[in-house]
Amino acid sequence: MPFFGAPASFPSGPSILARAAGAPLIPVFTPRLGTRHYAIRVGDRFSVPRETRALDRVMAEVVHLFEDTVRAFPTQWFQFAPFWPGGAAERQG
């Protein structure tokens, strides 16, 4: 799944859990606006289809929302686990 133009892998757990429970995915972001001030941004709800091809389309929309949020708040995101293959350490050699 492309993320900022580079192939990236995202955890499948949220979509697997949502599919099993029959629940939608609802992205929520809490950007910091200042000292002890935060916003709550709730994205659209995404139904999780059973078909892989349809799931790929939904995940592309979710990833696009992530990209928009990172662009809006570039200092407020953190990559907890590597999701770009061939990370910086591998490229440096």
N, C-alpha and C positions, 0 to 999 in steps of 0.2 A: 504494500500500500504506500504510495508516494506521500511523503511529508516534507513540505518545503522543497519539492522537486527531486528528492532523493528517496530511493526505496527504503522503507522502514517496516519493522514488524511491531505490531501492537498486541498486547495481551488479549487472548481470546476468552478469558474467564468471564468478563462482564456480559458478552453476547451469549455465551453458553448458558450462564445462569439465567439471563433474561428469557432465552428461548425455552429452557426447561420449566420456568415458572409462568410462562405466558405473560410476562411483564415487559413494558417498554424500556428502552434505554433513555434516560433523561440526564443529559450532561449538566453539571452545576459547577460554576466557577465562583470563587470568592476573592476577587482582587482587592488588594490593600489600597485604600485611597489616602491614608494618612495615619498618624498615630491613633491607634485604637478605632479606626474608621475603615469599614470594609463595605463593599457592595456585594450583592448576591445576584449573579447572572444565571438564569435558568434557561437552558436551550430548549429547542423544540423536542417533543417526545418522538422517539424513533421506534416503530414497531420492528421487531426482530423476526424476519422471515425464516422459514425452514430451508429454502433453497439456497445453496452456496452462492450462486450468481447474484441473486437478489440481496443476500447478506453483504456481499462485496460492495454493492451500490450503496447500501445504508451506511456501511463503515466508511466509505469515501465521503459521504456527507458529514459524518461525525468528525472525521479527520480534518475536513475543511473548516468546521467550526472550531476545532482546536487551533488550527493555523490562524484563523481570524482573532482568536483570543490572545494567542502569543504575540501577534502583531500589535494588538492594542495594549498589552502589558508585557513588553519583552523582558523586563527584569524580574518577572514574577512567575517563572516556570522553572521546573527542575526535572531533569531526566533521571529518575530513580534507578532505571535499569537500561542497559544499552539496547537501542532499537534500530540503530543504523548499522547495517553490516559493514565490516571493515572500518571500525571506529578509528578515532584519531591516533590511538596508540599503535594500531596495526599500520596505518598509513605512514607514521613517522619511522617505522622500521625496525 
